[in-house]
Amino acid sequence: MLFGSVDTTRVTIDRFYLWVPKILPKASLSIKYVSDFQTPSRWKYLKENHYSSYVTRHANDYRIDPSIINPRHVFVFLQRLKRNEIEQNPYIFDTFNITVAAGTAGDPIVTWLNTCRLEYGDGVFYPEVGYESDIKIRNFTDLMAYSWKGNDYNTGTQLNVHNHASLYPLIYFNLTYQADSATIDPKKLLFRYTLNQASDVDYQVHAIVLYEEEVVVDKVGDKLLIV
């Protein structure tokens, strides 16, 4: 994203191209290459969905999805509606600074996310002990663990304790460890949270869900198809 200096304009790059060299195997390798694909191949991968709540000024539990299968990672942040305007940077989040207003004594009154946790299905919570705004380092540590930077806070990442709390306060929920179930049924995904006080500006809850799917490539006739 590029911000101009005139009229607070904004230019967004929305398309990238990846050039990949073409592989031309030898005759012997070509036969092996084709034979390897005669049998079905399957693997699992993560798909991504973005969800946003209705506009509100209160802390109402947000049902991210009423029916989802195999979620693995969930990222949540709160954002004021003004972030959607062209002169604002939409990649700065307001989770811990939803609104600032002048108090009766001239002191700023800030609304922020106070507590939160994620419910998957009925009565299964992540984490078991919810996150609290007084202990932001706990969520920061979990977020760094997702990117394999748990032991490297000073190098290799632009996110640190300070800008995580002020600029990029993502709340991360790790759902990779789930109890085995006899059936694969879709379950609800519910974000339960509280604010320290009601907001005086409109905001939304945003969630990015990475969920697991399986792809199977099989030979149908003389073609390889994803089934």
FENFENUR-V769447 format. One record per backbone hydrogen bond with DSSP energy under -0.5 kcal/mol. NH is the residue of the N-H (numbers start at 0). CO is the residue of the C=O. Records with the same first field share a line. If there is no record, write none. Layout:
NH->CO, CO
This chain:
1->10
3->1, 8
6->4
8->5
10->1
13->11
18->16
19->17
23->21
24->22
29->25
30->26
31->27
32->28
33->29
34->30
35->31
36->32, 33
37->34
40->216
42->214
44->212
46->210
48->208
50->206
52->204
55->202
59->57
61->190
62->60
63->61, 188
64->188
67->186
71->209
72->209
73->172
74->207
75->170
76->205
78->203
80->201
82->79
83->80
84->81
87->84
89->87
91->88
92->90, 166
93->77
96->93
97->110
98->110
100->108
102->106
105->102
108->100
109->107
110->98
112->94
113->193
114->193
115->130
116->191
117->125
118->189
119->117, 123
120->118, 187
122->120
124->122
125->117
129->127
130->115
132->113
134->131
135->132
137->134
138->134
139->135
140->136
141->137
142->138
143->139
144->140
145->141
146->142
147->144
148->143
151->148
163->159
164->160
165->161
166->162
167->162
169->167
170->75
171->169
172->73
174->71, 172
177->175
184->182
186->67
188->64
189->118
190->61
191->116, 189
192->190
193->114
195->111
198->56
202->55
203->78
205->76, 203
206->50
207->74
208->48, 206
209->72, 207
210->46, 208
211->69
212->44
214->42
216->40
217->215, 224
219->217, 222
220->218
222->219
224->217, 222
226->215, 224
